[in-house]
Amino acid sequence: MARSTSLALGATVRELREARGVSREVLAVNAGLGLGTLGRLELGKSDPPWSTLRAVAAALELTMSDLASAVEAREPTDP
């Protein structure tokens, strides 16, 4: 995953989590992830496997398509 995509993914997950009023701890538990794993994802410092993305999307009550669309909308476009 490109660095810009990792950053966009992390920022999107954090924004969606905060918009739902969910703490990082609660999202981690609901997604079956460690707090450190979720923290690295939100900071754009990880390249999560599909299983992690599916778990986060489900915990946020999103489809993978919805999550991907939100990330794509945030990603900078190439000139």
C-alpha positions as CSV (number, residue, x, y, z in Angstrom):
1,M,0.0,0.0,0.0
2,A,1.4,3.4,-0.9
3,R,2.2,5.7,2.0
4,S,-0.5,8.2,0.9
5,T,-3.1,5.5,0.9
6,S,-2.0,4.3,4.4
7,L,-2.3,7.9,5.6
8,A,-5.7,8.3,4.0
9,L,-6.9,5.0,5.4
10,G,-5.8,5.9,8.9
11,A,-7.3,9.4,8.8
12,T,-10.6,8.0,7.4
13,V,-10.9,5.3,10.1
14,R,-10.1,7.8,12.8
15,E,-12.7,10.3,11.4
16,L,-15.4,7.6,11.1
17,R,-14.7,6.3,14.6
18,E,-14.8,9.8,16.1
19,A,-18.0,10.7,14.1
20,R,-19.6,7.6,15.7
21,G,-18.4,8.7,19.2
22,V,-16.5,5.4,19.6
23,S,-13.2,5.3,21.5
24,R,-10.1,3.7,20.0
25,E,-10.3,1.1,22.7
26,V,-13.9,0.2,21.9
27,L,-13.3,0.0,18.2
28,A,-10.3,-2.3,18.8
29,V,-12.3,-4.6,20.9
30,N,-15.3,-4.7,18.5
31,A,-12.9,-5.3,15.5
32,G,-11.0,-8.0,17.4
33,L,-7.7,-6.0,17.2
34,G,-5.1,-5.0,19.6
35,L,-5.1,-1.4,20.6
36,G,-1.6,-1.0,19.1
37,T,-2.6,-2.5,15.8
38,L,-5.5,0.0,15.5
39,G,-3.3,2.8,16.6
40,R,-0.7,2.1,13.9
41,L,-3.5,1.8,11.3
42,E,-5.0,5.2,12.3
43,L,-1.5,6.8,12.1
44,G,-0.9,5.4,8.7
45,K,2.0,3.3,9.9
46,S,0.8,-0.1,8.9
47,D,-0.2,-2.0,5.8
48,P,-3.1,-4.0,7.2
49,P,-4.3,-7.3,5.7
50,W,-7.8,-7.6,4.2
51,S,-9.0,-9.4,7.3
52,T,-8.1,-6.4,9.4
53,L,-9.8,-4.0,7.0
54,R,-13.0,-6.2,7.0
55,A,-13.0,-6.3,10.8
56,V,-12.7,-2.5,11.1
57,A,-15.3,-1.9,8.4
58,A,-17.7,-4.3,10.2
59,A,-17.1,-2.7,13.6
60,L,-17.8,0.7,12.1
61,E,-21.0,-0.8,10.5
62,L,-19.7,-0.2,7.0
63,T,-19.2,-2.3,3.9
64,M,-15.7,-2.7,2.5
65,S,-16.9,-0.7,-0.5
66,D,-18.1,2.2,1.7
67,L,-14.7,2.2,3.5
68,A,-12.8,2.1,0.2
69,S,-14.9,4.9,-1.2
70,A,-14.3,7.1,1.9
71,V,-10.5,6.5,1.6
72,E,-10.4,7.2,-2.1
73,A,-12.3,10.5,-1.5
74,R,-9.6,11.5,0.9
75,E,-6.6,10.4,-1.1
76,P,-4.7,13.1,-3.0
77,T,-5.1,12.8,-6.8
78,D,-2.1,12.7,-9.1
79,P,-1.7,15.8,-11.2
